[in-house]
């Protein structure tokens, strides 16, 4: 496990709203990730129009970065597990 995995896991734990609840929770997981990125986009647009302070933008972008790292780590783990299953003898 490298530092990116640790950072992504910590970010995932910190973003409790992204935690799926069984297989049924996976359907809404993409929507919850999209919501994090939408908040970051809105914060950046608000900063451009001087309606949002810099601290809020940094926090929103940080959450979006952690969500992206989490998604990448989960994807890598799923691909790795799939490849391991393919290597299993029948």
Buried (B, 14 or more C-beta within 10 A) or exposed (E): EEEEBEBBBEBBEEBEEBEEEEEEEEEEBEEBBEBBBEBBEBBBEBBEEEEBEEEBBEBBBEBBBBBBBBBEBBEEEEEEEEEEEEEEEE
